[in-house]
Amino acid sequence: MMAGDISAPYKSRPWDDTGSIPPAFSSSSTISSQHQHHRGHSFLRPCHPVFVTRLVCRCSSKGIAPEMEAGFTAPGWGDFFINYTPPQLQAAADQLWLQYCSMTVAMRAWRDCDPLSSYLIPGNIASMEWMIERTNELKEDVNGLFEACEDVVEKMNLVDVVQRLGIDHHFKEQITTMLCSIQSADFNSTNLHDVALRFRLLRQQGVWVSPELFNIFRNEDGCFISDIAGDPKGLLSLYNAANLLTHNETILEEAISFARNHQELMRGTLKSPLAEQVSRSLQIPLPRTLKRVEATNYILEYNIQEPTYNPSILELAKLDINLHQHLYQKELKAISEWWQDLSRDIELEYVRDRVVECYFCSYAVFHEQEHTRARLILTKLFMLWSILDDTYDVRATLDEGQKLNEAIQRMIWDNSAVSLLPEYLRKFFLNVLSIFNEFEDELGAHEKYKGAYITKAYQTASRCYLQESGWFHQNYIPPIKEKADVSAITGGSQIVSVGLLFCMGDVATKEAFEWAIGCADAVRAIGEIGRYMNDMAAHKNGKNKMDTASFVECYIKEHNATSEVALANTSAMVESAWKTINQAWFEHDTLLPVMQRFSNYAMCLMLYLNEKRNAYTNNKDLKGMIKTHFVDPIPL
């Protein structure tokens, strides 16, 4: 019996080594030979620009999502970054250089060179060299601030500012040392902001802090005291800190509700920049916000009015962002050229250009300068995942999907499996083999075992896509648990987590790969966040006419619930997944570096899918953000 045979026995766990689908999908079923769009658009759901979506409102009293028919979608970035010539960063750097030359420390450089010819010519590499030199000098200045800090509150404020401005990667040792000092120091403050800030900084570092420390702000009946309701800065800190809650932390759940309610009441009365910070946090709490996203916002708010203001910190943050942006532009050019060549070769017209959006995901996980290799590998993996996803979703019939799955299950040991495939998929399959071989070539001799894990994750994704294809063709609405098991995989739990580990070098041990491929709770939570948030977006904005039932619709059917109740419960499951991720920081201390990267990816999902939108599918919502991070330099 062939893998993927429609009559094959069905195993309930989606990661079982079978390509089969549920027994309800018998071989006698009528299967359309037309190319059908049979599943809900996931976070990484590609589609060619020649397709659009036209809403067809068919909402029932039970709240079933409106449907959409095929049409045009927003195009990708095309060859923008291939042809892009960035505006010179030197214009602002030149002005700083003139100021710099007025300082005593610059006199030696002034004597040794002609600043007008060497530094003020736009595009001259000397200006970039000076920016790097200046960055190193500023790092020394900021390092001096760490050494000079003695007061606990001053230490906390310094760590907070450095992290929020996105320059903490320059001071990892100093921050670790300072947080150890903060943890061990006597701390008896009754200031809400200070107490909440300490709680957040330590928990973000993987240090367990009891939520009972917030009892000093509660009455005997357990309610938060009214005195703190008029402290907007303290409430913001409390709200952000409490969003690092784990399961069964009632105090923190009550803190979130209390702080959120009072912040919403006072939003119209707050002044800048606190007003903007509260608004951002109510949308996405700070612990769920990408570091680089917060940095590009906070850098505009950190000014001389701030009690913690230091000009060296601000200048370093601006130079750091601009220097990194220059590197990202080079990487985007390279990955765009790679994608252009691949898309021309495989000739799959239904595949959408989303390589820049995939690169943003990789950048979200690995933003540091030294991770170029990781960003490029992960972007390629995300695109291969996108193509696979879209092929099952948009183009392949069930019969073609079974053949594709069988070929993918055999791709480790049998390249001849390409003969199983319809003609239009053969070049794609051969390119998958080639790219996975390239991934393995990147590994050292002691790391070769990692290649098998990334292949296995891709195979598991294929099996689950086939299973969802079968659900569509049989008009089958699965029970919630069955839907959740498959959705966690198609939501990216395994392929993302294994892909991240693959890019982490020696930090990722064989035990870590086993933990990821086994779909541990924290790994599964990543896929749950992506799938549940995506399904809520589809329920709000409409799903394609021939999509399989979303998790929301499965809940409605199983519990005979209204749309509002189903959405509320789905949202609660997203919150539960975040608690699981937060909890993993303390349960797996040896995996702390891994959990930091996993959390980064979950934060990217929040950015793409927040407020029941799918900014990957409707990528116009991301245009401005991508320009901010990869195109427009920060004014110096």
ABEGO torsion letter per residue (X at the ends): XBBGBAABBBBABAABBBABBBAABBAABBBBABBBBABBBBABBBBBAABBBBBBBBBBAAGBBBBBBBBBBBBBAEAAAAABBBBBAAAAAAAAAAAAAABAAAAAAAAABBAAAAAABBGBAAAAAAAAAAAAAAAAAAAAAAAABABAAAAAAAAAAAAAAGAAAAAAAAAAAAAAAAAABBBABABAAAAAAAAAAAAAAGBBBBAAAAAAABBAAGBBBAAAAABAAAAAAAAAAAAABBBGBAAAAAAAAAAAAAAAAAAAABBOAAAAAAAAAAABBAAABBAAAAAAAAAAABBAABAABBAAAAAAAAAAAAAAAAAAAAAAAAAAAAAAAAAAAAGBAABBBAAAAAAAAAAAABABAAAAAAAAAAAAAAAAAAAAAAAAAAABBAAAAAAAAAAAAAAAABAAAAAABBAAAAAAAAAAAAAAAAAAAABBAAAAAAAAAAAAAAAAAAAAAAAAAAAAAAGBBBBAAAAAAAAAAAAGAAAAAAAAAAAAEAABBAAAAAAAAAGBAAAAAAAAAAAAAAAAAAAAAEBBAABBBBAAAAAAAAAGBBAAAAAAAAAAAAAAAAAAAAAAAAABAAAAAAAAAAAAAAAAAAAAABGGBBAAABAAAAAAAAAAAAABBBBX
